Amino acid sequence: MIFIFDFLGDYKIWNQTQIQKMTDAKSMTISDIMTKSVISVDATLTVNETAKMMEDAKVGAVIVMEDNSPVGIVTDRDFAIKIAAHAYQITTPIKQIMSSPLFSINSDETVRSAADLMHARGIRKLPVIDDDKVVGIITSTDIVNLLSVCVEEDMRDMYFHSVAKIYTNYSPYN
């Protein structure tokens, strides 16, 4: 078993089977590294209620649902940017600040395709949806953590193809 810690101190446990799949990082699928536990909230919840749920669950994003269908996502960044910058009341419906349309990916897609989509859309958290059901989430942190257990050749390839693309927009050197 290998423990992978992310920037917030949370960790994932990767077993030997998952590590063996990493011998060819180019063909790894989203289902190999995604987080399977995802919090979703009803679109009618308030900003305050949603923030409390995120704090209790120690997550950085929730999927917003309407009629049992995912319609948007709210991240911790949305709270910092949208609520603080626009001085929304804590009673504001979460639907008002969610990011929509919701970009998503299937669990059988490659990690590379997730990184490409994240780069193209400027997002760091990407819901994984199979058959109209949210089955997980992949984040830029997941992709960076993958690099820590890859062989050197795969690490170099993944970095230049995926990670560098995701963080290009945030680099002070561009």
C-alpha positions as CSV (number, residue, x, y, z in Angstrom):
1,M,0.0,0.0,0.0
2,I,1.2,3.5,-0.8
3,F,-0.2,6.6,0.8
4,I,-0.4,9.7,-1.5
5,F,-0.8,13.0,0.3
6,D,-2.3,16.0,-1.4
7,F,-1.7,19.7,-0.7
8,L,-4.4,19.7,2.0
9,G,-2.9,16.8,3.9
10,D,-5.6,14.4,2.7
11,Y,-4.5,11.1,1.3
12,K,-5.4,8.3,-1.0
13,I,-4.4,4.7,-0.5
14,W,-3.2,3.1,-3.7
15,N,-2.9,-0.7,-3.8
16,Q,-0.5,-2.8,-5.7
17,T,-2.9,-3.4,-8.6
18,Q,-3.3,0.3,-9.1
19,I,0.5,0.8,-9.0
20,Q,1.1,-1.9,-11.5
21,K,-1.4,-0.1,-13.9
22,M,0.9,2.9,-13.7
23,T,3.6,1.1,-15.7
24,D,2.0,2.8,-18.7
25,A,0.8,6.1,-17.6
26,K,-0.2,7.1,-21.2
27,S,-3.1,4.6,-21.1
28,M,-4.2,5.0,-17.5
29,T,-7.9,5.7,-17.2
30,I,-9.8,8.1,-15.1
31,S,-11.3,5.3,-13.0
32,D,-7.7,4.3,-12.0
33,I,-7.1,7.6,-10.1
34,M,-10.4,9.4,-9.6
35,T,-11.9,10.0,-6.1
36,K,-15.1,7.9,-5.9
37,S,-16.8,9.7,-3.1
38,V,-18.4,12.9,-4.3
39,I,-20.7,15.2,-2.4
40,S,-23.7,16.5,-4.3
41,V,-26.2,19.2,-3.2
42,D,-29.6,20.2,-4.3
43,A,-29.7,23.5,-6.3
44,T,-32.1,25.0,-3.8
45,L,-29.6,24.9,-0.9
46,T,-28.1,28.1,0.3
47,V,-24.5,29.2,0.0
48,N,-24.2,28.9,3.8
49,E,-25.6,25.4,3.9
50,T,-23.4,24.3,1.1
51,A,-20.3,25.8,2.7
52,K,-21.0,24.0,5.9
53,M,-21.4,20.7,4.1
54,M,-18.1,21.2,2.3
55,E,-16.4,22.0,5.6
56,D,-17.9,18.9,7.3
57,A,-16.9,16.6,4.5
58,K,-13.5,18.3,4.0
59,V,-14.0,18.6,0.2
60,G,-13.1,21.4,-2.2
61,A,-16.0,20.9,-4.5
62,V,-19.6,19.8,-4.6
63,I,-21.8,18.8,-7.6
64,V,-25.1,20.8,-7.8
65,M,-28.1,18.6,-8.7
66,E,-31.5,19.5,-10.1
67,D,-34.1,16.7,-10.6
68,N,-31.4,14.1,-9.9
69,S,-29.2,15.4,-12.7
70,P,-25.9,17.2,-12.3
71,V,-26.2,20.8,-13.5
72,G,-23.2,22.5,-12.1
73,I,-20.3,22.5,-9.7
74,V,-19.3,24.8,-6.8
75,T,-15.7,24.9,-5.7
76,D,-13.9,26.5,-2.8
77,R,-12.6,29.0,-5.3
78,D,-16.2,30.0,-6.2
79,F,-16.7,31.0,-2.6
80,A,-13.6,33.1,-2.6
81,I,-14.1,34.8,-5.9
82,K,-17.9,35.0,-6.5
83,I,-19.2,35.4,-3.0
84,A,-16.5,37.7,-1.7
85,A,-16.2,39.8,-4.8
86,H,-19.9,40.2,-5.3
87,A,-20.9,40.4,-1.6
88,Y,-23.6,37.7,-2.0
89,Q,-25.7,37.1,1.1
90,I,-25.3,33.7,2.8
91,T,-28.9,32.9,2.0
92,T,-28.2,33.1,-1.8
93,P,-29.2,29.8,-3.5
94,I,-26.1,27.8,-4.5
95,K,-27.4,27.6,-8.1
96,Q,-26.7,31.3,-8.4
97,I,-22.9,30.9,-7.9
98,M,-22.4,27.5,-9.4
99,S,-20.2,27.0,-12.5
100,S,-22.4,25.9,-15.4
101,P,-22.5,24.3,-17.9
102,L,-20.9,21.3,-16.1
103,F,-18.0,19.9,-18.0
104,S,-17.4,16.2,-17.3
105,I,-15.6,13.1,-18.5
106,N,-16.3,9.3,-18.6
107,S,-14.4,7.0,-16.3
108,D,-13.0,5.0,-19.2
109,E,-11.2,8.0,-20.7
110,T,-7.5,8.4,-20.3
111,V,-5.9,10.7,-17.7
112,R,-4.4,12.6,-20.7
113,S,-7.8,13.4,-22.1
114,A,-8.9,14.7,-18.7
115,A,-5.8,16.9,-18.5
116,D,-6.4,18.2,-22.0
117,L,-10.1,19.0,-21.2
118,M,-9.1,20.7,-17.9
119,H,-6.5,22.8,-19.7
120,A,-8.9,23.7,-22.6
121,R,-11.6,24.8,-20.2
122,G,-9.4,26.3,-17.5
123,I,-10.7,24.0,-14.7
124,R,-9.0,22.2,-11.9
125,K,-11.9,19.8,-10.8
126,L,-13.6,17.6,-13.3
127,P,-16.7,15.4,-12.4
128,V,-16.7,11.9,-13.8
129,I,-20.1,10.9,-15.1
130,D,-21.1,7.5,-16.5
131,D,-24.7,7.0,-17.8
132,D,-25.9,10.3,-16.4
133,K,-24.6,9.3,-12.9
134,V,-21.8,11.1,-11.0
135,V,-19.3,8.3,-10.2
136,G,-16.3,10.4,-9.1
137,I,-14.2,13.4,-9.6
138,I,-10.7,14.0,-10.9
139,T,-8.6,17.0,-9.9
140,S,-5.4,18.6,-11.0
141,T,-4.0,17.4,-7.6
142,D,-4.8,13.8,-8.6
143,I,-2.8,14.2,-11.8
144,V,0.1,15.7,-9.9
145,N,0.0,12.9,-7.3
146,L,0.1,10.4,-10.1
147,L,3.5,11.8,-11.1
148,S,4.9,11.0,-7.7
149,V,4.6,7.2,-8.3
150,C,5.3,7.0,-12.1
151,V,8.6,5.8,-13.6
152,E,10.8,8.6,-14.9
153,E,9.9,8.2,-18.6
154,D,6.1,8.3,-17.8
155,M,6.6,11.2,-15.4
156,R,8.4,13.3,-18.0
157,D,5.7,12.4,-20.6
158,M,2.8,13.1,-18.2
159,Y,4.4,16.4,-17.0
160,F,5.0,17.8,-20.5
161,H,1.7,16.6,-21.9
162,S,-0.7,17.1,-19.0
163,V,0.5,18.9,-15.9
164,A,2.3,21.7,-17.7
165,K,-0.9,22.4,-19.7
166,I,-3.2,22.5,-16.6
167,Y,-1.0,25.0,-14.8
168,T,0.1,27.1,-17.8
169,N,-2.6,29.7,-17.2
170,Y,-1.5,30.1,-13.5
171,S,2.2,30.5,-14.1
172,P,3.7,33.9,-13.4
173,Y,6.3,33.2,-16.1
174,N,3.8,33.2,-19.1
